[in-house]
């Protein structure tokens, strides 16, 4: 578990320091309906969503504490263009070079994400390899929408307009404002 937390520290560091916050702010999202429902599954107490890229289904960890990440395999299969590389240091001062690219399209149930900035990672050589994941649906992607997670129904609802969610039924609502 400590190694997983170190991995997420690495990814968080990437999100903050990589050549640009703007790189991760790029991209857009399209919804078919004002509120879309996304199926959520759990494995080892971790939330996962199914992602469709170019007609192929992948297993992505749903993680608001990491940037969006794709596997080396997806990067190679899609023959994506490297936008830039950056050396990243983890908490143990180990340096690792990461590729940053842009994913043209990613479909999560009926939610279409386009031109999302992603980090490329070899999951097989990381602590996440045992979870058989292909990527991470991360914070930079989530920032484009409002999310409501229903753990008892294993589902996520998402919308572009917070007014589409009735907040009065919640015991606690945490306001969140970004600093620009």
HELIX and SHEET records of a PDB file:
HELIX    1   1 UNK A    2  UNK A   17  1                                  16    
HELIX    2   2 UNK A   21  UNK A   25  1                                   5    
HELIX    3   3 UNK A   72  UNK A   77  1                                   6    
HELIX    4   4 UNK A  123  UNK A  125  5                                   3    
HELIX    5   5 UNK A  127  UNK A  131  5                                   5    
HELIX    6   6 UNK A  139  UNK A  142  1                                   4    
HELIX    7   7 UNK A  151  UNK A  153  5                                   3    
HELIX    8   8 UNK A  162  UNK A  164  5                                   3    
HELIX    9   9 UNK A  167  UNK A  169  5                                   3    
SHEET    1   A 7 UNK A  28  UNK A  31  0                                        
SHEET    2   A 7 UNK A 111  UNK A 121 -1                                        
SHEET    3   A 7 UNK A  69  UNK A  71  1                                        
SHEET    4   A 7 UNK A 135  UNK A 137 -1                                        
SHEET    5   A 7 UNK A  56  UNK A  62  1                                        
SHEET    6   A 7 UNK A  46  UNK A  53 -1                                        
SHEET    7   A 7 UNK A  41  UNK A  43 -1                                        
SHEET    1   B 4 UNK A  28  UNK A  31  0                                        
SHEET    2   B 4 UNK A 111  UNK A 121 -1                                        
SHEET    3   B 4 UNK A  95  UNK A 108 -1                                        
SHEET    4   B 4 UNK A  82  UNK A  89 -1                                        
SHEET    1   C 3 UNK A  35  UNK A  39  0                                        
SHEET    2   C 3 UNK A 155  UNK A 159 -1                                        
SHEET    3   C 3 UNK A 146  UNK A 150 -1                                        
END                                                                             
